[in-house]
Amino acid sequence: MRGTRRPLSFSGAAGPEASLIVNTPSTGEDRSLPQQDILSWAQKAIRATMFSSWLNGLLVFVPVGLWAFLSDRAPLVVFVTNGIAIVPLSSLLTGATEMIAEDAGDTVGALLNITLGNLVELILFVALKHKKVHVVQASILGSMLVNLLPILGVALCVNGIRHEDPVMNVVETQLLSCLLFVSVFVLLIPVSLTQSHYS
């Protein structure tokens, strides 16, 4: 009995390169594909993945970041290259979990999103288990400052550029101001106590 053909789509893909046709047997029989078909399918999958989004062009920084780390380059070079490499990898991870969730169901998809979507928290858990408290503190503090300062500042700048007389949401502005005020005190109080203690 002939198998059914279903498209395998990639998240954010566009154009004929973005979808593949996979033969799935309808009888439940295990049919092994020839090696040439597997290689051809792999080439099409890689091509569709690379050209599905302009962000995937940044995947070239993945080997560059690994090379910079393994060759003991300057810490700034390692940080910048790996920071850029995280962007397309995060996009691919999101697309892959969405594709798996479509076939496996909402429960498996939610479990994958919770597990793979919180890799940073898992890394912090490992760091905390190895008593790297300063790494965890720096990560949490950096996340707070990034969400409060650059994101808010960019949003205000874009709003001011697009509108001559920008209108702000009073409730959200007060909330962000309170969060910024709290973050300033979180930084200010420990530093002041430390300086007063040692002085």
C-alpha positions in Angstrom: 0.0 0.0 0.0 1.4 3.4 -0.9 2.5 5.7 1.8 1.2 9.1 2.5 3.3 12.3 1.8 3.3 15.1 4.3 5.2 18.4 4.1 7.9 19.1 6.7 7.9 22.8 7.2 10.4 25.0 8.9 9.6 27.9 11.3 9.9 31.2 9.6 10.7 29.7 6.2 9.6 31.2 2.9 9.8 29.9 -0.7 10.0 26.5 -2.2 13.2 25.7 -0.4 11.5 26.0 2.9 9.4 22.8 2.7 10.4 19.2 2.2 8.3 16.1 1.3 8.8 13.1 3.5 7.4 9.7 2.6 5.7 8.1 5.6 4.4 4.5 5.1 0.7 4.2 5.9 0.9 0.5 6.7 3.2 1.0 9.8 6.0 -1.0 8.1 9.6 0.0 8.8 11.1 1.0 5.5 14.8 2.0 5.5 15.7 4.7 3.1 18.7 4.4 0.8 21.8 6.3 1.8 21.6 8.6 -1.2 18.0 9.6 -0.2 19.1 10.3 3.3 22.0 12.5 2.1 19.7 14.3 -0.3 17.1 14.8 2.4 19.8 16.1 4.8 21.1 18.5 2.2 17.6 19.9 1.6 17.0 20.2 5.3 20.2 22.1 5.9 19.5 24.3 2.9 16.0 25.0 4.0 17.1 25.7 7.6 19.9 28.1 6.5 17.7 30.1 4.2 14.5 30.0 6.3 15.4 33.3 8.1 18.0 36.0 7.8 19.0 35.3 11.4 20.3 31.9 10.4 23.1 33.7 8.6 24.6 34.3 12.0 25.1 30.6 12.5 28.7 31.1 11.1 29.5 32.6 14.5 28.9 29.2 16.2 32.2 27.7 15.0 33.9 31.0 15.4 32.8 31.3 19.0 34.0 27.7 19.7 37.3 28.5 18.0 37.8 31.6 20.0 37.1 29.8 23.3 39.4 26.8 22.5 42.2 28.9 21.2 42.2 31.1 24.4 41.4 34.4 22.7 40.6 37.5 24.5 37.5 37.2 26.8 35.8 40.1 25.0 36.2 38.2 21.6 34.8 35.0 23.1 31.9 36.9 24.7 30.9 38.8 21.6 31.2 35.8 19.2 29.2 33.5 21.4 26.7 36.1 22.2 25.9 36.6 18.5 25.8 32.8 18.0 23.1 32.4 20.7 20.6 34.5 18.6 20.1 32.1 15.7 20.4 29.0 17.9 17.6 30.4 20.1 15.4 31.0 17.0 16.1 27.4 15.7 15.3 26.0 19.1 12.0 27.8 19.2 11.1 26.6 15.7 12.1 23.0 16.5 10.0 22.8 19.7 7.0 24.2 17.8 7.4 21.6 15.0 7.7 18.8 17.6 4.6 20.1 19.5 2.5 20.0 16.3 3.1 16.2 15.9 3.6 15.1 19.6 0.8 17.2 21.2 0.5 20.1 23.4 1.7 18.3 26.5 5.0 17.3 25.0 5.4 20.7 23.4 4.8 22.5 26.7 7.3 20.2 28.4 9.9 20.9 25.7 9.3 24.6 26.0 9.7 24.5 29.8 12.9 22.4 29.6 14.7 23.8 26.6 13.3 27.4 27.0 15.0 27.7 30.4 18.5 26.6 29.5 19.9 29.6 31.2 18.2 28.7 34.5 19.5 25.1 34.2 23.0 26.5 33.7 22.5 28.7 36.8 21.3 25.7 38.7 24.6 23.8 37.8 26.6 26.9 38.8 24.8 27.2 42.1 25.3 23.5 42.8 29.1 24.0 42.3 28.9 27.0 44.7 29.5 29.6 42.0 27.3 32.2 43.8 28.9 35.2 42.2 28.1 33.8 38.7 24.4 33.4 39.7 24.3 36.9 41.3 25.9 38.5 38.2 23.5 36.7 35.9 20.3 37.8 37.8 21.6 41.3 38.2 22.5 41.5 34.5 19.1 40.2 33.5 17.3 42.8 35.7 19.4 45.7 34.3 19.0 44.6 30.7 15.2 44.4 31.1 14.9 47.7 32.9 17.5 50.0 31.2 18.2 49.1 27.5 14.8 47.7 26.6 13.0 50.6 28.2 15.4 53.1 26.7 15.1 51.7 23.2 11.3 51.7 23.4 11.2 55.3 24.5 13.6 56.4 21.7 11.6 54.6 19.0 8.4 56.1 20.3 9.9 59.5 20.3 11.3 59.1 16.7 8.0 57.8 15.3 5.7 60.2 17.0 6.3 64.0 17.4 4.0 64.1 20.4 4.4 60.7 22.0 1.7 59.5 24.4 2.9 57.2 27.3 0.8 54.7 29.2 0.7 56.1 32.7 0.3 52.8 34.5 3.1 51.0 32.7 5.4 54.0 33.1 4.8 54.1 36.8 5.4 50.3 37.0 8.7 50.5 35.1 9.8 53.5 37.2 9.1 51.6 40.4 11.1 48.6 39.1 14.0 50.9 38.2 13.8 52.5 41.6 13.9 49.1 43.3 16.9 47.9 41.2 18.8 51.1 42.1 18.2 50.4 45.8 19.2 46.8 45.3 22.6 48.0 44.0 22.9 51.0 46.4 22.2 49.5 49.8 24.8 46.6 49.7 27.5 48.9 48.4 26.8 51.6 51.0 26.7 49.0 53.8 30.0 47.5 52.6 31.7 50.9 52.3 30.5 52.0 55.8 31.6 48.7 57.3 35.1 48.8 55.9 35.6 52.5 56.6 
